[in-house]
Amino acid sequence: MMPEYQKVTLENGLGLITCPMPHTRSVSVLFFVRAGSCYETADQAGISHFIEHMCFKGTARRPTSREISEAIEGVGGIMNGGTDRELTSYWCKLASQHLETAVDVIVDLLRNPLYRQEDIDKERQVIIEEINMSLDSPQQRVGMIFDEIMWPDGPMGRDVAGSKETVSAITRKQMLGFMGGYYTPDNMLISLAGDFDPDKAAKIIGQATAGWQRGTKPEYYSSRPGQTAPRVRLEYRETEQVNLVLGVEGVSLFHPDRFAIDLLSMMLGEGMSSRLFTEIREKLGLAYDIHSYVEHFLETGVFVIQAGIDPGQTEKATVAILEQLARAGDVVSEVELHKAREMAKGRLLLSMENSRNVAGWFGAQEMLMGRIMTVDEVTEIIENITAKDVQRVAGDLFVTGKLNLAAVGPIKNESTLADLMTIK
């Protein structure tokens, strides 16, 4: 039985979604904030992520990060936060009887962070080390380069953590100003899933957030590729593999072809029976790992293929990948389509067994789209996608002028790879 949900808006504008799952003994509490890299100017890059870190450093009632952690871990719960392009989230999962503790702790760290200068200085260095770790990882670095060439003039082209330069320059005053403008109840939503009484939960949340003042609508900064020709960028490193990312602009969360593109990705590069895995790894032996994935955002999206390749086989592998993209619009069998449909539905249904996933499913949709599609609605859409739909979206996506390729490894032949960027 699929979870049912209720949606209300409190007097201060705070959204609340409750999704009881009485067969569980836990509850997941997710706080969503409409903040992230798409709400930052270039000189603010990384401020949303910095704020997320600082919220866990102490409040007036719980002055240290240890006291915050112990409040949740002391009752067997887990807690964390995360910053992405369009949302920042804070979440907690714990035994049902401790719901009030979870709400109290998260509201406290969002409303009453201390922002001590010494903590800011320490955490600044921690984040710089986090950035350094990403820069040192070829798999992460190639993704950063891909974003830079995909969205050269927009916030999506910047790392969510910011750069070492911007993080070094962010001040306490800037963070307090940003938080005051974005961390307001009418720019937030709480999503609960698990074993709890909805009326009691609403009362707990209403009391915990009483007196929290509304703010002004935050500004969203757009990112569009503005692309008419392929883009290629290489970064030379003495590594054993070339880490390669090849992708194109996709579609937004609101686009009617969204789910058809999801199925296309499953056919092409999700799983060991996908076309790319079968051709590039099993048949040609050119990669250990090759996969694809899709992301949808408020105004745009992306279709990505990522692979680790022997440096001497980079050109051959690139040609083979492009050939698979060219064929994607030609033939889609009913057997292949059926497998992709079942994969999509199966993943969704399995995810609904976890209360944190359920809270995220309902909450993120409401925050980003202003409406919630149920599991049954999505399942019906997937069932009605035809082979012609998948072929059509493949033809729309995989066009020479939309191609972007980033690579990190011991190769320098950028012009050679650029010459290969053609969908025939």
N, C-alpha and C positions, 0 to 999 in steps of 0.2 A: 504493500500500500504506500503510495507516494505521499510525502509530507504535505499538509495543508498549511496555509499561512494567513496571518492577519496583519494589516498595515494601518497604522494610525500616525497622526502628526500631533505632537504635544504643543501646548500654547506658545512655547518659545521657538517653534519651528523645527524642533528636532524630530526627525523621522524615526519610527520604531516599527520593526518587523518582528513578529513572533511566530515561530514555527515549532509547535510541540511535537516531540518524538517520544511518546510515553514508553516505548519498548527499551529505551536507553536508561542509564543511571547517571548520565553526565549532562552537562550543559555547556555549550560554546557561546561565548559573547564576543561579537565583533563590532568595533567602533570604526566606521569609515569617515574619513575627512576628505573633502574635495580639495586636495592639495597634491602637488607632485611637480615633476619637471615641466609639464605643460602649463603650469601656472607661475613659472619663474622667468624673469628677464635674464639676459645673458650674464649680467654681473651678479645675479642671485643664484646662479647654477649650483645646485646641491643644498640649498637652504632648507627645503622640505625634509630631505634626508637627515640633515644636521639636527633639525628640530626633533625629528622622531627619536634620534639617539638621546638628545638632552632630556626628553620627557621621562626617561627611565633613570635619571641621575639623582633624583631626590625632590621631595615636596616638603611643605611646612610640617605636615603630619608624619611623613616618612622621609627623613632628611637624607638617607643614603640609598643607593641602588640596592644594597643588600637588604634593607628593610622592605623595599618594594617587592623584591624577589621572594623574600621569606613569607610575606603575607599570602602569596599564592602557593609557593612550593611547600609551605608548612601545612597545607591542607591537601597536598598531593596533586596540585594543579600545575599547569604549564602556561606560560605567557610570553608573548613576543610582539614585535611590530614589524612593519614592512613599508617601504616607500616605492611607488612605481610612477609611471608617467602621469596618470590621471587620478590616482587615489593613494592616500596614505591610510594604513590600517593598523589597529591595535587589537589584539585578540587574547582571549584567555579560555582555556578549557579545564573544567574541574568537576568534582562530584556535585550533583544537583543541589544538595543542601547548602552549598556554599555560594549560590548565585549572588546573594547580596554582597558578599566579600568581593567577588569579581567586579561587580559594577562599581562598588565603592573605590576600589584600587584604581581602576582605569579612569574613572571620572576625576579622581584626585590627581593623577599624573598629567591629565590633559588640561585641567583647570588651574592647578596650583604648582607648576614646576618652579624650582628655585632659581635656575639659571645663574648659579654662582660662577664668577669669572674663572676661578681656578678649575672648575669642572669643564667649562667651555674650552679652555686652553688644552686640557688633557684630551678631551674628546676630539678636538680638532686634529691632534696628532694621530689618534686612533683611526679616524676616517681617512687621513692621508695614507696610513698604512694599508687600509682597506683598498684604496685606489691603487697603491703600489702593487698589492697582491693581484688585482685585476690586470694591471699592465704587464706583470710578469707571467701571466698565464696566456699562452698563445690562443687557447680556445675562447677565453673571454676577450682578449684584445682584438681578435678578428671580428667579433661581434660589434665592438665599439667602433672599429673602422668602417664596418658596413653601415652602421647607423649614421656615421658622419657623411658618407657619400650618398646615402639614401635621402637624408633630410639635411642638406648642407646649410640651410638658413633658418632652421626651426629648432625648437626645444627637444624634439625627438632625436635630433642628431647629437645631443649631448648626453653624457653618462648621467644617470639619475643621481649618483653620488657627487656630481660636479667634477671639477678639476682641482689639482693641487693648488693652483693659483686662486681660484674663486673661493675654495674652502679656507684658505689661509687669510683671505680678506674679509670674510663674513664676520660681522660684529654682533655683540650681545644686543645692541639697540635694534639692528636689522632683524634679528630673530624674534625679538619681542614684538616688533611692529608687524612682521609677517604673521606670527601666531595670533596676534590680536585681530587681524583682518580675516584669517581663514579658519581658525579654531573657534567658530561660533556655532551654536546649535542648529541654526537654519542652513548651515553648510556641512552638516554632519548627519549620520544615520547610525542607529544601533540595530544590529540583527542578532536575534537569539534563536538557537535551535537546540533541542534536547528535551530533557524531562523537567518541566516546570509548569506552573500555572500562569497563563498569560495575563490574567487580571492582577495577580500578585506581582508579576514581573513589571508590569506597567506602573504599578504604584511605587515599587522600589526605584525604578528609573526616574519617575517623575519627581520623587523626593530628592534623589541624588543630584539632579540637574536643575533644581529650582533656583531661580535667580540668575541663571546663565543668560546673558543678554544677546539678542540678535546682532548680526553684523550686516555688511553690505555684500552684494554678489561679487565673488572674485572674478578676475579677468583670466580668460583662457587664451593662450597664445597658439596659433595654428602652425602646423607643419605640413607642407606639401612638397613633393619632390621637384615639381616644375621641370620635368625631364623630357627630353626629346631624342637623346642619344645615350648609348651605353656608357657606364662609368666603371672604371677599374682603378683600384689602388692596392699596391703591395707594400709590405713592410718586411724588410730583410732581417732574418734572425737565423742564427746557427742552431737550428733544431733538427730533429730526426724526421719530422713530418712537415708538410705544408698543411696548415689549417685554412680551409677555404669556405667562404660563405657566398652563395649566389642567390639573389632574390629580386623580387619586383614588388611594386606597390600593390596592395590588396584592396579590400573594401572595408567600410566602417561597420560598426555594430548595427546600424540601421539599414544596411543595404539588403535588398531581397535575395541577393546571391550569396549571402554570408555562409549559409550552411552547405550550399553546393560546393563552395571553395574548400570548406572543411573536409568534405568527402574526397575532393580531388587530392588534397594533401595526404589523406589516408591511403589512397591508391598509389600515390607516387612514392611516398617516403616514410610512412609510419608503420613499423613492424617488419619482421623478417621475410614476409611474403610480398612486400611492396615492390613496385617496379624498379626503383632505384637500388634497393638492397639486392634484389635478385640479379640485376644487370651489372652494377658497378662492383659489388663485392663478390657475389657467388659466381657469376659468369666470367667477369674480366679480372677479378682479384686485385682491384685497384685501391680498395679502402677496407679498413677494419670497421669503421663506423661511418655510416652515411644515413642521414635522416632529413625529414622536412617538418616544418611546423608553420602554423598560421596564427597571426594575432590581429584582432580587430579593435579599433579605437573609436573615439567619438566622431572623428572626421575622416579617418583614413584607415589603412591596414597594411599588412605586409605578408608576403609568402616567401619563406626562407628555406633554402637547402644548405646543410652544413656537412662537411666531410673532412676527414684526415687522410692525406694522400702522400705517397712517396714522392719526394721532390722531382725525381726523374719522370714521373708519370702524370705530372700536373696538367700538361696540355691534353694528353690523351683522356684523362678523367673529365676534364672540363668539356671537351667535345662530346663525350658519352653522356654527360648530364644534360647538355643542351639538346642532344638528339632525343632524349626521353621527354624533355619539355615540348619539343616539336611534335612528338607522337601523341602527346596527351590529348590533343584536340581531335585526333583522327578516329580512334576506336576505343570505346568503353563497353566491355561485355556486361551482360546482365549478371553473370556470376561474380565478376569483379565488383560491380556496383552493390550487389547484395551483401558481399563481404564487408564493404566499406560502411554500408548502412548499419549492419549488425555491430561492427566495431564501435561506431559512434554511439549507438544506443546503449551498448553494453558498458562502455566507459561512463556514460552519464548515469546509468542506473546504479552501477557499483559505487560511484562517488556519493550517491545519496544515502549510503549506509553510514556515513561519517557526519556527525553533527556539525563539525567545523566546516566541512564542504557545503552542507546544506545552508548554514548561515551565510556563507560566502556567496553561494549561488543566488539566493534571493536578495541579499543586501547589495551586492555589486551591480546587479541589474537595475535595481531601483535607483541607486546613486548615479549610474552612468546613463541609463536610458529613460528613467522616469516611469518605467513600467516593468512588470515582471512576466516573463514567459514561463509557464509551468513545464515540468518535465513532459507531460502528455502533449502539450502544444508543440514542443520542439521535436518530440518523437514523430508526431504527425507530419510536420514539415519534412523531416528526413525521409520518411516513407514515401513522400510524393515527389522527391527529386528523381528525375529521369536521367538516363545515359546522355541524352541530348543536352540537358542542362549542364552536366559536368563537362561535356565536350565544348559547349559554348563558352563557359567561364574560362576554360583552359586557353581557348583561342583569344579571349579578351585579355587575359593576364600575360601570357607568354609571347610578348612582342619584343622585337630587337631593341626598340627605342626605350624600353622600360628596364632593361637588364642592368643590374649592379653586381659587381664582383669585388670582394675583398679577400686578401690572402696574407697570411703571416708564415714565414718560413725561409729557407735558403734558396730563394729564387729572386731574380732581378729582371726577368723578361716581361716587363709590364706591357710593352707595345705588342709583343707576341700574343699575350693573353687577350689584349684589347681587340686584336684582329680576329679572334675566335668568337667574339660576342655577337653571334647572329643566330636567330631562330629561323630556320629554313622551312 
